Amino acid sequence: RAVSTLASTTGPGSQGARRTQLVALFSRATAPEADFLARLFVGDMRTGALAGVVTDAVAAASGIPAPTVRRAVMLAGDLGAVARIALTEGRGAVEAVGLEPLRAVQPMLASTSGSVAAAIE
C-alpha cells in the first residue's frame, strides 16, 4: 500500500510528499526491513543493473544535486545506504560521506590527461 501511494503521488508538491512518505515508511521499518526496502527501491537486489538511474532518482527525490549523490555513492560503496541518508538526513549528511578505513569504494571511470597538472585539476 505504501509503495502504491508513493507511486501515485504526482503534481505540484509531490517531491516533498514522496519524501515524507519515504521517511515515514523507513521509520516504521526494522533495520533488516529498511535494508531490504532500500535495496528493492534502488534495484540493488544483487543485480546492480540500474544503479546509475537509481542514483539520479535518489538525487531528484531528495533535492540533492546528482554529482553530490554520485560522489557519496562512490565513497560509501553502497547506494542503498546513501539513499537512506539522502532521504532521511539530507544534503549535509550526504556531503559528509567520506573515505573510511577498510570500506571499499566504487571504481570510477578515468580518462587520459595531457599533463600531470591537468590531471590534478
DRENDO-1510 file (C-alpha; in Angstrom, 1 decimal, always signed):
<recs>
REC; n; res; u; v; w
REC; 1; ARG; +0.0; +0.0; +0.0 .
REC; 2; ALA; +2.8; +2.5; +0.9 .
REC; 3; VAL; +4.5; +1.8; -2.4 .
REC; 4; SER; +1.3; +2.3; -4.3 .
REC; 5; THR; +0.7; +5.6; -2.6 .
REC; 6; LEU; +4.2; +6.7; -3.3 .
REC; 7; ALA; +3.9; +5.8; -6.9 .
REC; 8; SER; +0.6; +7.6; -7.4 .
REC; 9; THR; +1.8; +10.8; -5.7 .
REC; 10; THR; +2.2; +13.4; -8.6 .
REC; 11; GLY; +1.8; +17.0; -9.3 .
REC; 12; PRO; +2.9; +20.2; -7.5 .
REC; 13; GLY; +4.4; +19.4; -4.1 .
REC; 14; SER; +4.8; +15.7; -5.0 .
REC; 15; GLN; +8.6; +15.7; -4.3 .
REC; 16; GLY; +8.1; +16.8; -0.7 .
REC; 17; ALA; +5.1; +14.5; -0.3 .
REC; 18; ARG; +7.1; +11.5; -1.6 .
REC; 19; ARG; +10.0; +12.4; +0.7 .
REC; 20; THR; +7.6; +12.5; +3.7 .
REC; 21; GLN; +6.1; +9.1; +2.7 .
REC; 22; LEU; +9.5; +7.5; +2.3 .
REC; 23; VAL; +10.7; +8.8; +5.7 .
REC; 24; ALA; +7.5; +7.5; +7.3 .
REC; 25; LEU; +7.9; +4.1; +5.7 .
REC; 26; PHE; +11.6; +3.8; +6.7 .
REC; 27; SER; +10.9; +5.0; +10.2 .
REC; 28; ARG; +8.4; +2.2; +10.7 .
REC; 29; ALA; +10.7; -0.5; +9.4 .
REC; 30; THR; +13.1; -2.6; +11.4 .
REC; 31; ALA; +16.8; -2.4; +10.3 .
REC; 32; PRO; +16.6; -5.6; +8.2 .
REC; 33; GLU; +13.3; -4.4; +6.6 .
REC; 34; ALA; +14.8; -0.9; +5.9 .
REC; 35; ASP; +17.8; -2.6; +4.3 .
REC; 36; PHE; +15.5; -4.8; +2.1 .
REC; 37; LEU; +13.3; -1.8; +1.1 .
REC; 38; ALA; +16.3; +0.3; +0.2 .
REC; 39; ARG; +17.8; -2.4; -1.9 .
REC; 40; LEU; +14.5; -3.1; -3.5 .
REC; 41; PHE; +13.9; +0.6; -4.3 .
REC; 42; VAL; +17.4; +1.1; -5.7 .
REC; 43; GLY; +17.4; -2.0; -7.8 .
REC; 44; ASP; +20.3; -3.5; -5.8 .
REC; 45; MET; +19.0; -6.9; -5.0 .
REC; 46; ARG; +22.4; -8.3; -6.0 .
REC; 47; THR; +21.9; -7.2; -9.6 .
REC; 48; GLY; +23.1; -3.6; -9.7 .
REC; 49; ALA; +21.7; -3.1; -13.2 .
REC; 50; LEU; +20.0; +0.2; -12.6 .
REC; 51; ALA; +22.4; +1.8; -10.2 .
REC; 52; GLY; +23.1; +4.9; -12.4 .
REC; 53; VAL; +19.4; +5.5; -13.0 .
REC; 54; VAL; +18.5; +5.0; -9.3 .
REC; 55; THR; +21.3; +7.3; -8.2 .
REC; 56; ASP; +19.8; +10.1; -10.3 .
REC; 57; ALA; +16.4; +9.2; -8.9 .
REC; 58; VAL; +17.6; +9.5; -5.4 .
REC; 59; ALA; +19.1; +12.9; -6.2 .
REC; 60; ALA; +15.8; +14.0; -7.7 .
REC; 61; ALA; +13.7; +12.7; -4.8 .
REC; 62; SER; +15.9; +14.2; -2.2 .
REC; 63; GLY; +16.6; +17.5; -4.0 .
REC; 64; ILE; +20.3; +17.0; -3.7 .
REC; 65; PRO; +22.5; +17.6; -6.8 .
REC; 66; ALA; +23.2; +14.4; -8.7 .
REC; 67; PRO; +27.0; +14.9; -8.6 .
REC; 68; THR; +26.9; +15.1; -4.8 .
REC; 69; VAL; +24.9; +11.9; -4.6 .
REC; 70; ARG; +27.2; +10.1; -7.1 .
REC; 71; ARG; +30.3; +11.2; -5.1 .
REC; 72; ALA; +28.7; +9.8; -1.9 .
REC; 73; VAL; +27.8; +6.5; -3.5 .
REC; 74; MET; +31.3; +6.2; -4.9 .
REC; 75; LEU; +32.9; +6.9; -1.5 .
REC; 76; ALA; +30.4; +4.8; +0.5 .
REC; 77; GLY; +30.3; +1.9; -1.9 .
REC; 78; ASP; +26.6; +1.4; -1.0 .
REC; 79; LEU; +23.8; +3.0; -3.0 .
REC; 80; GLY; +21.2; +1.8; -0.5 .
REC; 81; ALA; +23.0; +3.5; +2.4 .
REC; 82; VAL; +23.4; +6.7; +0.5 .
REC; 83; ALA; +19.7; +6.7; -0.5 .
REC; 84; ARG; +18.7; +6.3; +3.2 .
REC; 85; ILE; +21.0; +9.2; +4.2 .
REC; 86; ALA; +19.7; +11.4; +1.4 .
REC; 87; LEU; +16.1; +10.8; +2.1 .
REC; 88; THR; +16.2; +10.9; +5.9 .
REC; 89; GLU; +19.2; +13.2; +6.8 .
REC; 90; GLY; +19.5; +15.5; +3.8 .
REC; 91; ARG; +22.2; +17.2; +1.8 .
REC; 92; GLY; +24.6; +17.9; +4.7 .
REC; 93; ALA; +24.8; +14.3; +5.6 .
REC; 94; VAL; +25.3; +13.2; +2.0 .
REC; 95; GLU; +28.1; +15.8; +1.6 .
REC; 96; ALA; +29.7; +14.4; +4.8 .
REC; 97; VAL; +30.1; +10.9; +3.4 .
REC; 98; GLY; +33.8; +10.3; +3.0 .
REC; 99; LEU; +36.5; +7.7; +2.9 .
REC; 100; GLU; +36.6; +5.3; +5.8 .
REC; 101; PRO; +39.4; +2.8; +6.5 .
REC; 102; LEU; +38.6; -0.8; +5.3 .
REC; 103; ARG; +35.4; +0.4; +3.5 .
REC; 104; ALA; +35.6; -0.4; -0.2 .
REC; 105; VAL; +34.8; +2.4; -2.7 .
REC; 106; GLN; +33.3; +2.0; -6.1 .
REC; 107; PRO; +35.5; +2.3; -9.1 .
REC; 108; MET; +35.2; +5.4; -11.3 .
REC; 109; LEU; +35.9; +5.9; -14.9 .
REC; 110; ALA; +39.2; +7.5; -15.8 .
REC; 111; SER; +40.4; +9.3; -18.8 .
REC; 112; THR; +43.8; +10.3; -20.2 .
REC; 113; SER; +45.2; +13.7; -19.5 .
REC; 114; GLY; +47.7; +15.9; -21.4 .
REC; 115; SER; +49.8; +16.6; -18.3 .
REC; 116; VAL; +50.2; +15.9; -14.6 .
REC; 117; ALA; +49.0; +19.4; -13.8 .
REC; 118; ALA; +45.8; +19.0; -15.9 .
REC; 119; ALA; +45.1; +15.6; -14.3 .
REC; 120; ILE; +45.3; +17.1; -10.8 .
REC; 121; GLU; +42.8; +19.9; -11.8 .
</recs>
